[in-house]
């Protein structure tokens, strides 16, 4: 058993050392990017959301009466498939092939900084409009509630008059609902054009965040109920509160920038979308605000629970200290009496030396007096509520 434990400890140590060296090398690679031109092809530090996969271009050309779908890994062919009538949605899966993305960006006339932002997996959710072209980046949040950070992937989007391009990190089909709606011939999304597709994609991100924040809020409420229940409050470990708080703080860094980005999108709507989209964007903004408010609510509740947990621990410690202080107070006079009678003064030399020392009932009287005094102090302290 000792050898197994030792071997396991060595493996954990080696694993930790490999991680330290890898992080150091990645940091050096990041430092090398400083001062270089935008979009320089250097290795990136992978984000917590990164899941590398093969770069694939899914081209969907649609109108009210037509729907055509193609898939290819060649950016040149993807560009060729755009030709035709109707609106076009190009969904790019995998953003780790810089060569393909740059080729694709050059063919569509995307700015190099836009391509760089697509590949930058640490981008803050935001909206930019430049010469009638809208660029949006955000996060499709997933959640594993056993972990301390949200999972998911970064999503970027470019919108032009009849073209929308979406970029995702991995092959997770987060827009499955949008794709299924496109298949319906009489659907609103078919006749809404590229702008409505862009709205639907962003709405998917906001709805995912809304569901996650709702689940987090419910978990925090359950924690609060347990903390307020005297029978169950001891079952809530301190690390559980801190784990949830760390998770909420990370969600906070996603929810509020996303809310601000949707607000900017609503304000910039007339530049890139028709006035008819305003009502949809207002609804989208309302959902984004609700998600941010839920995160803030959960954060406030966790802060209060943390204070309550600390106060409860302090109260327990204070009660223990009070009990020990009372016990010490009871024994102080008894110790004094025992100490006095421990002095070796000869009673034969003086009647004042050690009274009761030669008395037949001296010891019982002394012990009875000490015991009676102790009982009186215990009764007094109990009436005061100190015991």
Buried (B, 14 or more C-beta within 10 A) or exposed (E): EEEEEEEEEEEEEEEEEEEEEEEEEBEEEEEEEEEEEEBEEEEBBBBEBBBEBEBBBBBBBBBEEEBEBBEBBBBEEBBEBBEEEBBBBBBBBBBBBBEBBBBBBEBBEBBBBBBBBBBBBEBBBBBBBEEEBBBBBBBBBBBEEEEBBBEBBBBBBBBBEBBBBBBBBBEBEBBEEBBEBBEEEEBEBBEBBBBBBBBBBBBBBBBBBBEBBBEBBEBBEEBBEBBEEEEEBEEBEEEBBBBBBBBBBBBBBBBBBBBBBBBBBBEBBEEBBEEEBEEBBEEBBEBBBBBBBBBBBBBEBBEEBBEBBEEEEEEEEEEEEBEEEBEEEBBEEBEEBEEEBEEEEEBEEEEEEBEBBEEEEBEEEBEEEBEEBBEEBBEEBEEEEBB
